[in-house]
Amino acid sequence: MRIAIDIDSTLHHYWPLLSAAAKRRFGIDLPYEQQVTWDISRLRAEQVRVCVQDTHTDDAIAAAKPYPHAVETVNAWHDAGHWIHVTSHRAEGCQTATQRWLDDIGLRHHQLYCSYDKIARCREVGIGLLIDDSPRNLLRALDAGIVAATLRHPWNRDVCEEEDVICADDWPELARRLAPVLDGDRRAA
């Protein structure tokens, strides 16, 4: 199967980085548990852009720590013959630092793509499964006939409860919940 995997809040816990940037730059707290929508209402759009830029510098990218078992899970899928496409809403200028981070953490993948329209890219390269934290991306994936999966966060709780999205609290649970999807794909191949 062709699998697309997001980075921020999917391969690593991004919220502490964004929250720290908001506190440092603007003196605004962004408690993780209170972020129950995708939009960040405590910051203006320009402030969000500044915080995201702060968290996507080369040094910040290099310092990110993957979630436990994320790398091992993705590498096992890669070794089982699945095609791994890492995709992020990072600016294209982040591509080199992001590739270096993926290499440094040892995440085996076939392609990295930084852009602002993941679903168009997923369609373009024939993705069958998208793992992402954004409710918008998850719903758009479902509309496109792509299996959608996520780690559970306060902002995507509704899609986990109301939509046909595979949700898990951590990577080992996500691997277990996705096994039938991935095993079914291999039997059909």
C-alpha positions as CSV (number, residue, x, y, z in Angstrom):
1,M,0.0,0.0,0.0
2,R,1.1,3.6,-0.6
3,I,1.1,5.3,2.8
4,A,1.4,9.1,3.4
5,I,2.5,10.2,6.8
6,D,2.4,13.7,8.3
7,I,5.2,14.9,10.5
8,D,4.1,17.5,13.1
9,S,1.8,16.0,15.8
10,T,2.1,12.7,13.9
11,L,5.7,11.6,13.9
12,H,6.6,13.9,16.8
13,H,4.8,15.9,19.5
14,Y,4.7,19.3,17.9
15,W,2.4,21.2,20.3
16,P,5.0,21.9,23.0
17,L,7.2,23.6,20.4
18,L,4.4,25.7,19.0
19,S,3.2,26.6,22.6
20,A,6.7,27.5,23.6
21,A,7.1,29.8,20.6
22,A,3.7,31.5,21.4
23,K,4.8,32.1,25.0
24,R,8.3,33.3,24.1
25,R,7.1,35.6,21.2
26,F,3.8,36.9,22.5
27,G,3.4,35.9,26.1
28,I,0.4,33.7,25.3
29,D,-0.2,30.2,26.8
30,L,-1.5,27.6,24.5
31,P,-2.4,24.6,26.7
32,Y,-2.5,21.4,24.7
33,E,-5.7,20.1,26.5
34,Q,-7.6,23.3,25.6
35,Q,-6.8,23.2,21.8
36,V,-10.1,21.5,20.9
37,T,-10.4,23.0,17.4
38,W,-7.9,23.0,14.5
39,D,-7.9,26.8,14.5
40,I,-5.7,28.6,17.1
41,S,-8.0,31.3,18.3
42,R,-5.7,32.8,21.0
43,L,-3.3,34.0,18.3
44,R,-3.9,36.2,15.3
45,A,-3.1,34.6,11.9
46,E,0.2,36.5,11.6
47,Q,1.2,35.4,15.1
48,V,0.6,31.7,14.2
49,R,2.7,32.1,11.1
50,V,5.6,33.6,13.2
51,C,5.4,30.7,15.7
52,V,5.3,28.1,12.9
53,Q,8.3,29.7,11.3
54,D,10.1,29.6,14.7
55,T,9.3,25.9,15.0
56,H,10.5,25.1,11.5
57,T,14.0,26.5,11.6
58,D,16.8,24.0,10.8
59,D,17.7,23.8,14.5
60,A,14.1,23.3,15.7
61,I,13.6,20.6,13.1
62,A,16.8,18.8,14.1
63,A,15.8,18.9,17.8
64,A,12.4,17.2,17.4
65,K,12.1,13.8,19.1
66,P,9.9,11.2,17.4
67,Y,7.0,9.7,19.3
68,P,7.9,6.3,20.9
69,H,7.7,3.5,18.4
70,A,6.9,5.8,15.4
71,V,10.1,5.1,13.6
72,E,10.1,1.4,14.3
73,T,6.5,1.1,13.1
74,V,7.1,3.1,9.9
75,N,10.3,1.1,9.2
76,A,8.4,-2.2,9.6
77,W,5.8,-1.0,7.1
78,H,8.6,0.0,4.7
79,D,10.4,-3.4,5.2
80,A,7.1,-5.2,4.5
81,G,7.0,-3.6,1.1
82,H,4.7,-0.6,1.7
83,W,5.6,2.7,-0.1
84,I,6.2,5.4,2.4
85,H,5.5,9.1,1.5
86,V,6.3,11.6,4.2
87,T,4.3,14.7,3.7
88,S,4.1,18.0,5.6
89,H,2.6,21.4,5.5
90,R,6.0,22.8,6.0
91,A,7.3,25.4,3.6
92,E,9.4,24.1,0.7
93,G,12.4,25.8,2.3
94,C,12.2,23.2,5.1
95,Q,12.7,20.3,2.8
96,T,16.5,19.9,3.3
97,A,16.4,20.2,7.1
98,T,13.4,17.8,7.2
99,Q,15.1,15.3,5.0
100,R,18.2,15.5,7.3
101,W,16.0,14.9,10.4
102,L,14.3,11.9,8.8
103,D,17.8,10.5,8.0
104,D,19.1,11.2,11.5
105,I,16.1,9.5,13.2
106,G,16.5,6.5,10.8
107,L,13.0,6.7,9.3
108,R,13.0,4.8,6.0
109,H,10.8,6.3,3.3
110,H,10.6,6.6,-0.4
111,Q,9.7,10.3,-0.7
112,L,9.4,13.5,1.2
113,Y,7.1,16.3,0.1
114,C,6.7,19.6,1.7
115,S,3.6,21.5,0.4
116,Y,0.3,23.1,1.4
117,D,-2.1,20.7,-0.3
118,K,-1.4,17.2,1.0
119,I,-4.6,15.7,-0.4
120,A,-3.9,16.8,-4.0
121,R,-0.4,15.3,-3.6
122,C,-1.8,12.1,-2.2
123,R,-4.1,11.7,-5.2
124,E,-1.2,12.5,-7.5
125,V,1.0,9.7,-6.2
126,G,-1.8,7.2,-5.5
127,I,-1.9,7.1,-1.7
128,G,-4.2,4.6,-0.1
129,L,-3.7,5.5,3.6
130,L,-3.1,9.0,5.1
131,I,-1.9,9.3,8.7
132,D,-2.3,13.0,9.7
133,D,-3.5,15.0,12.7
134,S,-5.5,17.6,10.9
135,P,-9.3,17.1,10.9
136,R,-9.5,18.9,7.5
137,N,-7.0,16.6,5.9
138,L,-8.5,13.5,7.4
139,L,-12.0,14.4,6.1
140,R,-10.6,15.4,2.7
141,A,-8.8,12.1,2.6
142,L,-12.0,10.2,3.3
143,D,-13.8,12.2,0.6
144,A,-11.0,11.2,-1.8
145,G,-11.5,7.5,-1.0
146,I,-8.2,7.4,1.0
147,V,-8.2,5.5,4.3
148,A,-7.6,8.1,7.1
149,A,-5.8,7.4,10.4
150,T,-4.5,9.6,13.2
151,L,-3.1,9.9,16.7
152,R,-5.8,11.2,19.0
153,H,-5.4,14.9,19.9
154,P,-7.9,17.4,21.5
155,W,-8.4,19.1,18.1
156,N,-9.3,15.9,16.2
157,R,-11.4,14.3,18.8
158,D,-14.6,14.9,16.9
159,V,-13.4,13.2,13.7
160,C,-12.3,10.2,15.9
161,E,-15.7,10.0,17.4
162,E,-17.9,10.8,14.4
163,E,-16.1,9.8,11.2
164,D,-14.7,6.6,9.7
165,V,-11.1,7.5,10.8
166,I,-8.8,5.0,12.5
167,C,-7.7,6.7,15.7
168,A,-5.2,5.6,18.3
169,D,-3.5,7.0,21.4
170,D,0.0,6.0,20.5
171,W,2.0,4.4,17.7
172,P,1.8,0.8,18.9
173,E,-2.0,1.1,19.1
174,L,-2.0,2.7,15.6
175,A,0.0,-0.1,14.2
176,R,-2.4,-2.7,15.7
177,R,-5.4,-0.8,14.4
178,L,-3.9,-0.5,10.9
179,A,-2.7,-4.1,10.6
180,P,-6.0,-5.4,9.0
181,V,-5.9,-2.5,6.5
182,L,-2.3,-3.2,5.6
183,D,-2.6,-7.0,5.7
184,G,-5.7,-6.8,3.5
185,D,-3.8,-4.8,1.0
186,R,-1.0,-7.4,0.8
187,R,-3.5,-10.3,0.3
188,A,-5.2,-8.3,-2.6
189,A,-1.8,-7.6,-4.2
